[in-house]
């Protein structure tokens, strides 16, 4: 059994980790931290976990944490993670970090979008945790940077096209919509019920969202040349789910048949990517509660553009489910272990 600690267990991603891990046959949750809720059972904070995860939340030092588990999920805000992870690694532990602290390889880019980085020596070591792209590297890593939710949906949608040079990389426009759980569990006016119910709005428009450099970093690797995109996120009046619609101009010589072949070849052995038919489009309610990413695409002959659509559950494939998928790879387990849940519907 793998003794696992959840650092930051009282947030949405922490609760989702507990929900997934309590049914994982190779895992025992031996530590759960929360400063705000220290001394309370996790199942009291999240009644959905009653009878399944009754561990008591604690406020522990790094040294105390290391005595309790061998593997850690750090589900904490950026800046907090960079102060915790070095101590865990020094103690010989493995870590999947769900913050943004180790996703960007260039420290100057990170500091432009976030703040000063106190553990930048680990940026080159950390593996970007998108299994569909970096499976082999993840398997041999002790530190994995779990991708952001918007980047996961966009990168998976575009990966086959960029690797094959099938689109003009500088024409990419990503229009993404997310449920309110993406804003976290801390009360904010913009995500209150009365602020989002019966509404639909963009936010952080015009190269203002912090996921932008992460998306561009990975698209650049896929394309083999620098990529810049137009990315606009929107807030949906739902609790969870992301739908990304991405537009790009097709490169010469690529038609529907070639595009179909690219996607089939790229994803035919991927357990969590489901390719839909030409006239079947992804929807958030059909991935809800699962680790699936549903993808479809359509070519607009009038504009010579391809429209790629992808849907994920932002708390599962966009966060905690993908983190467990990475843990499975790091321990040589089948990466589907504990993640075979069927989407919830209705």
BADRENVEX-934222 format. One record per residue (C-alpha): residue in one letter; x, y, z. Coordinates in steps of 0.02 Angstrom, whole numbers, plus 50000, padded with zeros to 5 digits. Each point is the difference from the previous one (the first is absolute). Layout:
<pts>
{ronu: a, c1: X, c2: Y, c3: Z} $
...
</pts>
This chain:
<pts>
{ronu: x, c1: 50000, c2: 50000, c3: 50000} $
{ronu: x, c1: 50055, c2: 50178, c3: 49964} $
{ronu: x, c1: 49984, c2: 50115, c3: 50151} $
{ronu: x, c1: 49937, c2: 50164, c3: 49929} $
{ronu: x, c1: 49986, c2: 50175, c3: 50073} $
{ronu: x, c1: 49885, c2: 50135, c3: 49934} $
{ronu: x, c1: 50072, c2: 50171, c3: 50040} $
{ronu: x, c1: 49857, c2: 50124, c3: 49987} $
{ronu: x, c1: 49860, c2: 49876, c3: 50025} $
{ronu: x, c1: 49861, c2: 50126, c3: 50032} $
{ronu: x, c1: 49993, c2: 50075, c3: 49825} $
{ronu: x, c1: 49901, c2: 49931, c3: 49854} $
{ronu: x, c1: 50151, c2: 49910, c3: 49926} $
{ronu: x, c1: 50044, c2: 49928, c3: 50171} $
{ronu: x, c1: 49824, c2: 49934, c3: 50023} $
{ronu: x, c1: 49999, c2: 49927, c3: 49826} $
{ronu: x, c1: 50166, c2: 49914, c3: 50034} $
{ronu: x, c1: 49925, c2: 49922, c3: 50156} $
{ronu: x, c1: 49846, c2: 49944, c3: 49902} $
{ronu: x, c1: 50106, c2: 49914, c3: 49868} $
{ronu: x, c1: 50133, c2: 49929, c3: 50115} $
{ronu: x, c1: 49879, c2: 49922, c3: 50124} $
{ronu: x, c1: 49955, c2: 49875, c3: 49862} $
{ronu: x, c1: 50178, c2: 49976, c3: 49937} $
{ronu: x, c1: 50054, c2: 49819, c3: 50036} $
{ronu: x, c1: 50184, c2: 50044, c3: 50024} $
{ronu: x, c1: 49984, c2: 50155, c3: 50110} $
{ronu: x, c1: 49976, c2: 50042, c3: 50182} $
{ronu: x, c1: 49971, c2: 50183, c3: 50047} $
{ronu: x, c1: 50110, c2: 50026, c3: 50153} $
{ronu: x, c1: 50008, c2: 50190, c3: 50009} $
{ronu: x, c1: 49885, c2: 50145, c3: 49959} $
{ronu: x, c1: 50046, c2: 50179, c3: 50040} $
{ronu: x, c1: 49898, c2: 50157, c3: 50025} $
{ronu: x, c1: 50047, c2: 50152, c3: 50102} $
{ronu: x, c1: 49822, c2: 50065, c3: 50009} $
{ronu: x, c1: 49920, c2: 49833, c3: 50046} $
{ronu: x, c1: 50137, c2: 49918, c3: 50105} $
{ronu: x, c1: 49924, c2: 49876, c3: 50122} $
{ronu: x, c1: 49844, c2: 49967, c3: 49897} $
{ronu: x, c1: 49964, c2: 49840, c3: 49902} $
{ronu: x, c1: 50008, c2: 50026, c3: 49813} $
{ronu: x, c1: 49827, c2: 49920, c3: 49989} $
{ronu: x, c1: 49932, c2: 50139, c3: 50110} $
{ronu: x, c1: 50065, c2: 50132, c3: 49881} $
{ronu: x, c1: 49936, c2: 49901, c3: 49850} $
{ronu: x, c1: 49851, c2: 49893, c3: 50054} $
{ronu: x, c1: 50006, c2: 49909, c3: 49833} $
{ronu: x, c1: 50150, c2: 49906, c3: 50071} $
{ronu: x, c1: 49908, c2: 49931, c3: 50153} $
{ronu: x, c1: 50045, c2: 49820, c3: 50034} $
{ronu: x, c1: 50134, c2: 50005, c3: 49865} $
{ronu: x, c1: 50133, c2: 50125, c3: 50056} $
{ronu: x, c1: 49993, c2: 50040, c3: 50185} $
{ronu: x, c1: 50180, c2: 50054, c3: 50020} $
{ronu: x, c1: 50029, c2: 50149, c3: 50116} $
{ronu: x, c1: 50071, c2: 50156, c3: 49919} $
{ronu: x, c1: 50161, c2: 50063, c3: 50078} $
{ronu: x, c1: 50113, c2: 50151, c3: 49984} $
{ronu: x, c1: 50169, c2: 49915, c3: 49980} $
{ronu: x, c1: 50179, c2: 50054, c3: 49969} $
{ronu: x, c1: 50096, c2: 49924, c3: 49854} $
{ronu: x, c1: 50095, c2: 49887, c3: 50121} $
{ronu: x, c1: 49838, c2: 49939, c3: 50078} $
{ronu: x, c1: 49926, c2: 49969, c3: 49829} $
{ronu: x, c1: 50148, c2: 49895, c3: 49947} $
{ronu: x, c1: 49971, c2: 49882, c3: 50145} $
{ronu: x, c1: 49823, c2: 49965, c3: 49943} $
{ronu: x, c1: 50009, c2: 49961, c3: 49814} $
{ronu: x, c1: 50111, c2: 49951, c3: 49854} $
{ronu: x, c1: 49909, c2: 50094, c3: 49864} $
{ronu: x, c1: 49922, c2: 50173, c3: 50004} $
{ronu: x, c1: 49875, c2: 50099, c3: 49901} $
{ronu: x, c1: 50028, c2: 50185, c3: 50033} $
{ronu: x, c1: 49829, c2: 50076, c3: 49966} $
{ronu: x, c1: 50046, c2: 50173, c3: 50062} $
{ronu: x, c1: 50011, c2: 50173, c3: 49920} $
{ronu: x, c1: 50152, c2: 50053, c3: 49902} $
{ronu: x, c1: 50141, c2: 50068, c3: 50108} $
{ronu: x, c1: 49948, c2: 49883, c3: 50141} $
{ronu: x, c1: 50051, c2: 49848, c3: 49897} $
{ronu: x, c1: 50173, c2: 50064, c3: 49957} $
{ronu: x, c1: 50037, c2: 50016, c3: 50186} $
{ronu: x, c1: 49939, c2: 49823, c3: 50041} $
{ronu: x, c1: 50060, c2: 49892, c3: 49856} $
{ronu: x, c1: 50190, c2: 50015, c3: 50025} $
{ronu: x, c1: 49987, c2: 49930, c3: 50177} $
{ronu: x, c1: 49893, c2: 49854, c3: 49941} $
{ronu: x, c1: 50122, c2: 49958, c3: 49861} $
{ronu: x, c1: 50149, c2: 50014, c3: 50118} $
{ronu: x, c1: 49917, c2: 49868, c3: 50110} $
{ronu: x, c1: 49990, c2: 49881, c3: 49851} $
{ronu: x, c1: 49815, c2: 50023, c3: 49967} $
{ronu: x, c1: 49912, c2: 50008, c3: 49833} $
{ronu: x, c1: 49885, c2: 50147, c3: 49961} $
{ronu: x, c1: 49865, c2: 50049, c3: 49878} $
{ronu: x, c1: 49975, c2: 50188, c3: 50019} $
{ronu: x, c1: 49830, c2: 50067, c3: 49947} $
{ronu: x, c1: 50052, c2: 50183, c3: 50010} $
{ronu: x, c1: 50083, c2: 50100, c3: 49861} $
{ronu: x, c1: 50169, c2: 50009, c3: 50087} $
{ronu: x, c1: 50092, c2: 49870, c3: 49896} $
{ronu: x, c1: 49905, c2: 50002, c3: 49835} $
{ronu: x, c1: 50101, c2: 50135, c3: 49913} $
{ronu: x, c1: 50178, c2: 49954, c3: 49953} $
{ronu: x, c1: 50063, c2: 50179, c3: 49983} $
{ronu: x, c1: 50015, c2: 50086, c3: 50169} $
{ronu: x, c1: 49990, c2: 50172, c3: 49919} $
{ronu: x, c1: 49833, c2: 49956, c3: 49921} $
{ronu: x, c1: 49936, c2: 49934, c3: 50166} $
{ronu: x, c1: 50051, c2: 50158, c3: 50091} $
{ronu: x, c1: 49921, c2: 50109, c3: 49866} $
{ronu: x, c1: 49831, c2: 49917, c3: 50026} $
{ronu: x, c1: 50007, c2: 49953, c3: 50185} $
{ronu: x, c1: 50134, c2: 50055, c3: 50124} $
{ronu: x, c1: 50181, c2: 49968, c3: 50048} $
{ronu: x, c1: 50041, c2: 49814, c3: 50000} $
{ronu: x, c1: 50093, c2: 49935, c3: 50152} $
{ronu: x, c1: 50028, c2: 49824, c3: 49932} $
{ronu: x, c1: 50041, c2: 50030, c3: 49818} $
{ronu: x, c1: 50136, c2: 49866, c3: 50006} $
{ronu: x, c1: 49862, c2: 49871, c3: 49982} $
{ronu: x, c1: 49920, c2: 50073, c3: 49844} $
{ronu: x, c1: 50108, c2: 49901, c3: 49880} $
{ronu: x, c1: 49977, c2: 49841, c3: 50100} $
{ronu: x, c1: 49811, c2: 50009, c3: 50014} $
{ronu: x, c1: 49907, c2: 49903, c3: 49865} $
{ronu: x, c1: 49845, c2: 50078, c3: 49925} $
{ronu: x, c1: 49866, c2: 49877, c3: 50048} $
{ronu: x, c1: 49898, c2: 49974, c3: 49842} $
{ronu: x, c1: 50012, c2: 49810, c3: 49979} $
{ronu: x, c1: 49944, c2: 50003, c3: 49818} $
{ronu: x, c1: 50159, c2: 50098, c3: 49959} $
{ronu: x, c1: 50127, c2: 49958, c3: 50136} $
{ronu: x, c1: 49955, c2: 49825, c3: 50061} $
{ronu: x, c1: 50177, c2: 49931, c3: 49997} $
{ronu: x, c1: 50076, c2: 50149, c3: 50089} $
{ronu: x, c1: 49864, c2: 50000, c3: 50132} $
{ronu: x, c1: 50036, c2: 49817, c3: 50039} $
{ronu: x, c1: 50178, c2: 50041, c3: 50052} $
{ronu: x, c1: 49965, c2: 50163, c3: 50092} $
{ronu: x, c1: 49996, c2: 50044, c3: 50183} $
{ronu: x, c1: 49918, c2: 50170, c3: 49968} $
{ronu: x, c1: 49856, c2: 50023, c3: 49879} $
{ronu: x, c1: 49918, c2: 50167, c3: 49965} $
{ronu: x, c1: 49816, c2: 49963, c3: 49973} $
{ronu: x, c1: 49932, c2: 50103, c3: 49854} $
{ronu: x, c1: 49870, c2: 50135, c3: 50015} $
{ronu: x, c1: 49821, c2: 49965, c3: 49950} $
{ronu: x, c1: 49986, c2: 50117, c3: 49851} $
{ronu: x, c1: 50170, c2: 49945, c3: 49932} $
{ronu: x, c1: 49950, c2: 49816, c3: 50011} $
{ronu: x, c1: 49845, c2: 50027, c3: 49894} $
{ronu: x, c1: 50089, c2: 50107, c3: 49869} $
{ronu: x, c1: 50163, c2: 49902, c3: 49986} $
{ronu: x, c1: 49914, c2: 49832, c3: 49981} $
{ronu: x, c1: 49887, c2: 50073, c3: 49867} $
{ronu: x, c1: 50144, c2: 50070, c3: 49897} $
{ronu: x, c1: 50142, c2: 49876, c3: 50028} $
{ronu: x, c1: 49975, c2: 49889, c3: 49845} $
{ronu: x, c1: 49982, c2: 50152, c3: 49887} $
{ronu: x, c1: 50154, c2: 50092, c3: 50061} $
{ronu: x, c1: 50112, c2: 49846, c3: 50000} $
{ronu: x, c1: 49956, c2: 49968, c3: 49818} $
{ronu: x, c1: 50010, c2: 50183, c3: 49945} $
{ronu: x, c1: 49818, c2: 49989, c3: 49949} $
{ronu: x, c1: 49953, c2: 50177, c3: 50056} $
{ronu: x, c1: 50075, c2: 50173, c3: 49988} $
{ronu: x, c1: 50059, c2: 50016, c3: 50180} $
{ronu: x, c1: 49987, c2: 50189, c3: 50009} $
{ronu: x, c1: 49814, c2: 49999, c3: 49957} $
{ronu: x, c1: 49942, c2: 49908, c3: 50157} $
{ronu: x, c1: 49853, c2: 50075, c3: 50095} $
{ronu: x, c1: 49942, c2: 49909, c3: 50157} $
{ronu: x, c1: 49830, c2: 50039, c3: 50072} $
{ronu: x, c1: 49975, c2: 49907, c3: 50164} $
{ronu: x, c1: 49860, c2: 49989, c3: 50128} $
{ronu: x, c1: 50017, c2: 49935, c3: 50178} $
{ronu: x, c1: 49889, c2: 49960, c3: 50147} $
{ronu: x, c1: 50021, c2: 50101, c3: 50160} $
{ronu: x, c1: 50098, c2: 49867, c3: 50095} $
{ronu: x, c1: 50150, c2: 50056, c3: 49900} $
{ronu: x, c1: 50006, c2: 50157, c3: 50107} $
{ronu: x, c1: 50030, c2: 49897, c3: 50158} $
{ronu: x, c1: 49904, c2: 49985, c3: 50162} $
{ronu: x, c1: 50044, c2: 50168, c3: 50076} $
{ronu: x, c1: 49853, c2: 50119, c3: 49990} $
{ronu: x, c1: 50019, c2: 50130, c3: 49863} $
{ronu: x, c1: 49868, c2: 50122, c3: 49942} $
{ronu: x, c1: 50019, c2: 49951, c3: 49818} $
{ronu: x, c1: 49959, c2: 49817, c3: 50033} $
{ronu: x, c1: 49855, c2: 50023, c3: 50122} $
{ronu: x, c1: 49837, c2: 49917, c3: 49947} $
{ronu: x, c1: 49909, c2: 50164, c3: 49964} $
{ronu: x, c1: 50147, c2: 50062, c3: 49898} $
{ronu: x, c1: 50006, c2: 49849, c3: 49882} $
{ronu: x, c1: 49825, c2: 49926, c3: 49998} $
{ronu: x, c1: 49907, c2: 50033, c3: 49837} $
{ronu: x, c1: 50155, c2: 50085, c3: 49932} $
{ronu: x, c1: 50147, c2: 49965, c3: 49884} $
{ronu: x, c1: 50150, c2: 50114, c3: 49988} $
{ronu: x, c1: 50181, c2: 50011, c3: 49944} $
{ronu: x, c1: 50137, c2: 50047, c3: 50122} $
{ronu: x, c1: 50186, c2: 50039, c3: 49995} $
{ronu: x, c1: 49986, c2: 50048, c3: 49817} $
{ronu: x, c1: 50148, c2: 50054, c3: 49894} $
{ronu: x, c1: 50146, c2: 49892, c3: 50053} $
{ronu: x, c1: 49961, c2: 50020, c3: 50184} $
{ronu: x, c1: 49971, c2: 49820, c3: 50058} $
{ronu: x, c1: 50147, c2: 49914, c3: 50085} $
{ronu: x, c1: 49972, c2: 49838, c3: 49904} $
{ronu: x, c1: 50053, c2: 50088, c3: 49839} $
{ronu: x, c1: 50189, c2: 49972, c3: 50016} $
{ronu: x, c1: 49972, c2: 49819, c3: 50051} $
{ronu: x, c1: 49893, c2: 49968, c3: 49846} $
{ronu: x, c1: 50126, c2: 50086, c3: 49887} $
{ronu: x, c1: 50146, c2: 49907, c3: 50077} $
{ronu: x, c1: 49927, c2: 49830, c3: 49957} $
{ronu: x, c1: 49931, c2: 50050, c3: 49830} $
{ronu: x, c1: 50174, c2: 50067, c3: 49956} $
{ronu: x, c1: 50077, c2: 49831, c3: 50043} $
{ronu: x, c1: 49872, c2: 49911, c3: 49892} $
{ronu: x, c1: 50021, c2: 50119, c3: 49853} $
{ronu: x, c1: 50189, c2: 50010, c3: 50010} $
{ronu: x, c1: 49989, c2: 50189, c3: 49985} $
{ronu: x, c1: 49938, c2: 50141, c3: 50110} $
{ronu: x, c1: 49811, c2: 50008, c3: 50013} $
{ronu: x, c1: 49894, c2: 50146, c3: 50058} $
{ronu: x, c1: 49812, c2: 49982, c3: 50017} $
{ronu: x, c1: 49846, c2: 50103, c3: 50036} $
{ronu: x, c1: 49921, c2: 49923, c3: 50156} $
{ronu: x, c1: 49838, c2: 50060, c3: 50079} $
{ronu: x, c1: 49925, c2: 49910, c3: 50152} $
{ronu: x, c1: 49817, c2: 50012, c3: 50047} $
{ronu: x, c1: 49906, c2: 49959, c3: 50159} $
{ronu: x, c1: 49852, c2: 49881, c3: 49986} $
{ronu: x, c1: 49861, c2: 49991, c3: 50130} $
{ronu: x, c1: 50040, c2: 49817, c3: 50038} $
{ronu: x, c1: 50104, c2: 49923, c3: 50138} $
{ronu: x, c1: 50124, c2: 49900, c3: 49895} $
{ronu: x, c1: 50052, c2: 49970, c3: 49821} $
{ronu: x, c1: 50100, c2: 50083, c3: 49862} $
{ronu: x, c1: 49955, c2: 50015, c3: 49817} $
{ronu: x, c1: 50134, c2: 50069, c3: 49885} $
{ronu: x, c1: 49967, c2: 50049, c3: 49820} $
{ronu: x, c1: 50162, c2: 50031, c3: 49906} $
{ronu: x, c1: 50016, c2: 50074, c3: 49825} $
{ronu: x, c1: 50150, c2: 49993, c3: 49882} $
{ronu: x, c1: 50036, c2: 50012, c3: 49814} $
{ronu: x, c1: 50043, c2: 49837, c3: 49914} $
{ronu: x, c1: 50171, c2: 49981, c3: 49920} $
{ronu: x, c1: 50003, c2: 49958, c3: 49814} $
{ronu: x, c1: 49974, c2: 49816, c3: 49958} $
{ronu: x, c1: 49893, c2: 49951, c3: 50150} $
{ronu: x, c1: 49821, c2: 49945, c3: 49976} $
{ronu: x, c1: 49870, c2: 49910, c3: 50105} $
{ronu: x, c1: 50069, c2: 49827, c3: 49963} $
{ronu: x, c1: 50178, c2: 50047, c3: 50050} $
{ronu: x, c1: 49938, c2: 50087, c3: 50158} $
{ronu: x, c1: 49899, c2: 49847, c3: 50049} $
{ronu: x, c1: 50154, c2: 49891, c3: 49980} $
{ronu: x, c1: 50106, c2: 50118, c3: 50106} $
{ronu: x, c1: 49879, c2: 49996, c3: 50145} $
{ronu: x, c1: 49970, c2: 49813, c3: 49992} $
{ronu: x, c1: 50185, c2: 49960, c3: 49995} $
{ronu: x, c1: 50042, c2: 50122, c3: 50139} $
{ronu: x, c1: 49864, c2: 49946, c3: 50123} $
{ronu: x, c1: 49958, c2: 49820, c3: 49953} $
{ronu: x, c1: 50083, c2: 49930, c3: 50157} $
{ronu: x, c1: 49956, c2: 50139, c3: 50120} $
{ronu: x, c1: 49881, c2: 49937, c3: 50135} $
{ronu: x, c1: 49930, c2: 50171, c3: 50046} $
{ronu: x, c1: 49982, c2: 50084, c3: 49831} $
{ronu: x, c1: 49838, c2: 49964, c3: 49907} $
{ronu: x, c1: 49989, c2: 50056, c3: 49819} $
{ronu: x, c1: 49822, c2: 50040, c3: 49946} $
{ronu: x, c1: 49927, c2: 49988, c3: 49826} $
{ronu: x, c1: 49992, c2: 50141, c3: 49874} $
{ronu: x, c1: 49828, c2: 50057, c3: 50055} $
{ronu: x, c1: 50013, c2: 49953, c3: 50185} $
{ronu: x, c1: 50062, c2: 50143, c3: 50107} $
{ronu: x, c1: 50069, c2: 49994, c3: 50177} $
{ronu: x, c1: 49899, c2: 50062, c3: 50148} $
{ronu: x, c1: 50049, c2: 50027, c3: 50181} $
{ronu: x, c1: 49858, c2: 49893, c3: 50068} $
{ronu: x, c1: 50069, c2: 49846, c3: 49912} $
{ronu: x, c1: 50171, c2: 50009, c3: 50086} $
{ronu: x, c1: 49939, c2: 50060, c3: 50170} $
{ronu: x, c1: 50085, c2: 49907, c3: 50143} $
{ronu: x, c1: 50116, c2: 49904, c3: 49883} $
{ronu: x, c1: 50180, c2: 50009, c3: 49940} $
{ronu: x, c1: 49949, c2: 50003, c3: 49816} $
{ronu: x, c1: 50038, c2: 50132, c3: 49871} $
{ronu: x, c1: 49874, c2: 49997, c3: 49857} $
{ronu: x, c1: 50062, c2: 50075, c3: 49836} $
{ronu: x, c1: 49920, c2: 50035, c3: 49832} $
{ronu: x, c1: 50044, c2: 50113, c3: 49854} $
{ronu: x, c1: 49920, c2: 50074, c3: 49845} $
{ronu: x, c1: 50075, c2: 50080, c3: 49846} $
{ronu: x, c1: 49921, c2: 50160, c3: 49935} $
{ronu: x, c1: 50038, c2: 49998, c3: 49813} $
{ronu: x, c1: 49944, c2: 50179, c3: 49975} $
{ronu: x, c1: 50138, c2: 50067, c3: 50112} $
{ronu: x, c1: 50122, c2: 49851, c3: 49991} $
{ronu: x, c1: 49997, c2: 49992, c3: 50189} $
{ronu: x, c1: 49989, c2: 49850, c3: 50114} $
{ronu: x, c1: 49891, c2: 50016, c3: 50156} $
{ronu: x, c1: 50058, c2: 49886, c3: 50141} $
{ronu: x, c1: 49886, c2: 49971, c3: 50150} $
{ronu: x, c1: 50049, c2: 49916, c3: 50162} $
{ronu: x, c1: 49911, c2: 49970, c3: 50165} $
{ronu: x, c1: 50071, c2: 49948, c3: 50168} $
{ronu: x, c1: 49948, c2: 50004, c3: 50181} $
{ronu: x, c1: 50114, c2: 50138, c3: 50065} $
{ronu: x, c1: 50013, c2: 49922, c3: 50173} $
{ronu: x, c1: 50040, c2: 49824, c3: 49935} $
{ronu: x, c1: 50097, c2: 49995, c3: 49835} $
{ronu: x, c1: 50036, c2: 50185, c3: 50027} $
{ronu: x, c1: 50072, c2: 49971, c3: 50174} $
{ronu: x, c1: 49981, c2: 49855, c3: 50123} $
{ronu: x, c1: 49964, c2: 49857, c3: 49881} $
{ronu: x, c1: 50149, c2: 50044, c3: 49893} $
{ronu: x, c1: 50105, c2: 50013, c3: 50158} $
{ronu: x, c1: 49952, c2: 49821, c3: 50047} $
{ronu: x, c1: 50036, c2: 49945, c3: 49821} $
{ronu: x, c1: 50174, c2: 50073, c3: 50022} $
{ronu: x, c1: 50024, c2: 49914, c3: 50168} $
{ronu: x, c1: 49954, c2: 49834, c3: 49921} $
{ronu: x, c1: 50134, c2: 50025, c3: 49868} $
{ronu: x, c1: 50130, c2: 50051, c3: 50130} $
{ronu: x, c1: 49971, c2: 49835, c3: 50092} $
{ronu: x, c1: 49990, c2: 49888, c3: 49847} $
{ronu: x, c1: 49814, c2: 49967, c3: 50021} $
{ronu: x, c1: 49876, c2: 49991, c3: 49859} $
{ronu: x, c1: 49959, c2: 50183, c3: 49977} $
{ronu: x, c1: 49813, c2: 49965, c3: 50001} $
{ronu: x, c1: 50009, c2: 49929, c3: 50178} $
{ronu: x, c1: 49868, c2: 50084, c3: 50107} $
{ronu: x, c1: 49942, c2: 50106, c3: 49853} $
{ronu: x, c1: 49876, c2: 49889, c3: 49909} $
{ronu: x, c1: 49846, c2: 50093, c3: 50060} $
{ronu: x, c1: 49865, c2: 50030, c3: 49870} $
{ronu: x, c1: 49945, c2: 50182, c3: 49980} $
{ronu: x, c1: 49851, c2: 50054, c3: 50106} $
{ronu: x, c1: 49840, c2: 50030, c3: 49904} $
{ronu: x, c1: 49883, c2: 50086, c3: 50019} $
</pts>
